[in-house]
Amino acid sequence: MGKIAFVFAGQGAQFPGMGQELAQCSPAAAKIFAELDALRPGTSQQCFAGTEEELKETKNTQPCMFAVELASAAALAEGGLRADMTAGFSLGEIAALTYSGAVDLATGFHLVCRRGELMQEAAEAQPTAMAAVLKLSNEDVEKVCAQFDQVYPVNYNCPGQVSVACAKEQLAPFSAAVKAAGGRALPLKVRGGFHSPFMASAAQGFAQVLAACEVGQPQLPLYANRTGEVYAGDPKALLSQQIASPVRWETIVRNMIAAGADTFVEIGPGQTLCGLIGKIDKNVKTYALSGKEDLEWILKEVPGC
């Protein structure tokens, strides 16, 4: 029998009302929300009743996503399902780190709150944008980016899809260059040029935050955005560098499959990661957990429950 991988969603998957069904049907999920509300009052209310605009603010997105993700993982554990390995996309890596046991819930939440604040500050310091480039190889995207001073490939999502971060004024000419190369650039609804040199100040600030926290070794295989490999060495260095470095998502998924994963459960709102994983390898099973019906279905279908 293959192994189970939990993958924690990243920014952009949030939606108003996320997590509310789980809090209502799972005492374990409700307990996570209550504990995080004590640390950051109003977090659950922001998840359940916050507006789309409110949830788009990075300083809100990251703690709210973390709350929903850890509550979701708790609901699965309550039902008897745990992961053999884990990873998270961008901010999801902090949730995965917490799930792995490298930090406790309060520390993980502190980290994700500060990370969101620092990344929002960096994003507001200069006008930037992001776009997903479709129908070009990784190498072709890198070649087009190299034609510009401030355009960087940042998220290697799956075959034929790479996200880039750029100075806002370069988005239009870059998109035109992508079209000329036979691809398509779709602007992303995010408020910052994440995982690029535009985030250098956030990475530096986050390193200082991490220095004051106790971060241990993961208790199960945890894959790093920065390298695409299982965590090795100092977790703090990987976590701080991650903010201004590309996300190697396709590499992570392929390495998890090579390590025996044949079932992936996306933890958090939406099913973006399931879509990417399906494009990387059609032979693995994927499940997305956003609400009560998803929870019941996963606990019924995934071996190990």
N, C-alpha and C positions, 0 to 999 in steps of 0.2 A: 504493500500500500504506500502511496506517495505521501508527501508531507504537506502541511497546511501553512500558508504564508498569510499573515495579516499585513495589509498595506494601508497606510493612513493618508487620507486625502490632503491636498494642498489648497492654497488660496484660490478663490474663483469658484469653488464648489458650493459656497455658502448660499443659503436661501432663508427667507423669513419663515419662522416656525420650526426650524430644524431642531431635532432632538426632543420635541415636546411629546410625541407619541411614545418614545422609548421611556421617558421619565414617568409617563402615566402607567405603562405596563410592566416596568421592571423596577423593583425596589433597589436593586444594585445601581442602576443608572440614576435613579432619583437621589441616591446617597452621594454619588459623585457630584451632581449639580449642587446639592446642598453644601458640600464641603468647599466647592469652589466659590459659591456665593459668599461664604464666610470670609474668603480671602479677597474677593473682588465683588462687592455688593452689586447686584443687578445683572450678573452674567447670564443666569438662566432666563431672566426676563428679556434680555437683549436677544438671546437665541430664539425664544418662543414668540416674541412680539415686536422685535426690532424691525425697522423698515429696511428695505433693500439698500438705500443710501447709507444708513447707519452702519449696516453690516459690511459695506464696501470699505469703510475706513480701516486701514491696516491695523491700527491700534485696537480696534474692536474685533476685526476678522479673526486675528490669530488666537486670542484667548477664547473666543466663542467656538471656533473650530476645535480647539484643543478640548474644551469641555464636552462637546458633542462626541468627539472621538473616544475619549477615555470612558465616557458614560456608555458608549456603544460596546466597547471592549469588555466593560464590566457586565453588561447584559449578556454577552456571549459566554463569559466565564460562569455567570450565574446558571446558565443553561448547560454548562459542562464542556464548552468548547474553548480550547486554547491553541495558540499558534506554536509551530515548531521553529519559525523564523519570522522576522519582521523588518519592515522598512517604511519610510514615510516620504512623501513628496514635499520638498521644501519645508514649510512649517510643520508638516506631518511628521518630519523626522524627530521633532521634539516630543510629539505624542508617542512615537515608536520607541524613543529613548526611555520614556517614562514607563511604557508598557514592558520594556525589557528588564526593568528593575534597576537600571543604572542610576536613576534618581527617584526620589519619592514623589508623590502627587503634588505636594505643595511646592517643591523645588522646580519640578517640571512646569508648573503653572507660572511661577515667578519668572522662569526663563522665557516662556513664550510671551508673557505680557511685556517684558522689557524688550524682547526681540521685535515685537510689533511696533512699539513706540520708536525704537531706534531706526527701523526701516522706514517708518512714516516720515520721520525727521529727515532722513537722507533723501527720500523721494521728493519732499517739499523743497529741498535746497536747490533743485534744478529741474527744469521741465524735461521729462523723459516719457517714453512709451514702450510698449511691447507688441510684438506681432508673432503669429504662428505662420511659419513658412511650410507650405504643402507641396508635394509632388517633386521635390528636389532631394538629392542625396545629401547626407551630412557634409560631404566634401564640397559639393556645389554651393551649399548654403555658406560654408566657411569662405569660399572664394568670393562670393558676392559681398559678404560682410567686409572682407579685406579691402574692398574698393572705397570704403568709408572710414572716416576718422573715429566715429563714435557709434558704431553698430557692432554688437557682440552676440555670437550664438550662445545661448544660456541654458536652454532646456532640451536635451536630446531625448525626446519623448518616445518615439517609435520609428520604424522605417518610414521615410517620407514625411516626417513631421519634426521640425526643429523650431523652437521659439527663440526669438532674438529680442534684445533690449537695445534701445537706441535713444539718442538725443531727439527730442520731439520734432525738430525741424527736418530731421533726416528720414523720418518715416515715409513721407511721400516719395522722395527720390529712390529710397531703398526699395519700396514696393514696386516701383517702375522697373528697377533693375532686376528684381525677382521675376517679374512678368516677362521681361526680355530673355531671361534664362530658361523660361518654360515652366516656371512655378507660379504660386499664388501666395500672397501675403495677406493674412487676416488680422486686423488690429484686435488686441485683447483688452478686455474690460478690467484692467488693473491700474493702480495709481502709483506706478514707479517702475524703474528699470531694474528689476530684481535680478540677483545672481550675476551681476556684472560689476565692473569697476565703479559704476555709479553708487554702489553700496559699500564702498571702502570704509567710510566713516562709521557706518552701522556695524561692520565686521569688527572694527577696532573697539568700538564701544561695547559690543557683545563679549569680546574677549575679556574685558575688564569685569563685566557682570559674571562671567563664568569663573573667573579667578577667585571670586568671593564665595563660590558655591561648591558643595561636595558632589562630585560626579564620579561614580564608581564604574566598574566594568559591566557591560550587559550580561544578563543571565541566560540569554539565548542569542543565536546569531542575529545581529543587527547590521544591516547594510547601509553604508554611508553614501549620501548624495555626492560628496566631494570626489570619491574614488570609484564608486560602484562596487566596492568590495566589502567584506565583513570588517567591522570595526577592529582595528589593531592599534596599539599604542595609546596615545593620549586622546581621549574623547573630546576634550575641550578644544584642542587645535582643530579637529575636524569640524566641530560645531561652529566655531567662529569663522573659519575659512569658507564654510558652506554658503554664507550669506552673499559673498561676492564672487562665488565660483559657479560654473555650470552644474546643473543637475544631470547626472548620468543615469537617467531612469531606465533606458533600454538596456544598458549594461547591468544594472541591478536586477532587473527581471530575468535576463538570460542567466545570470549567475545563480539566482535563486532556483531556477528550473534545473540547472546543472547540479545543484546541491540536493535535488530530489523533490522540489515543490511541484505538485501537479494541481493544487487547489489554492486559489487566491480569494481572500475575502477582503473587499474594500471597506474600510472602517471610516465612517463619516458621511456627510451628505453627498448625494449625487452618485454618479457611476463613471466619472471621467477616467479613473485609473483602470477600471474594467475594460473600457474601450481601447485604451492604449495597450493593455496586456494582450487582448485578443488580436491586435494587429502584430504584436511581437511573436506570438505563438498561439495558433488556433487550437492546439491540442490540449491546452490546460483548461480547467474549469474556473469560472469566475462568478463571484456572488457580490452584490452590493448591499450594504446595510444602511438604510435610511430611516426605516419606520418599523412598526409592529409586525406587519405582514412579512417584511424582509427577514426580521428576526425569527419568526416562526418557521419560515421556509428554510433558512440556513440551518437552524437547529435540527430540522427534520432531515435535510438532505446531506449535510457534510459529515463524513465519517469522523468518529471521535467524540460525538456528542453523548 
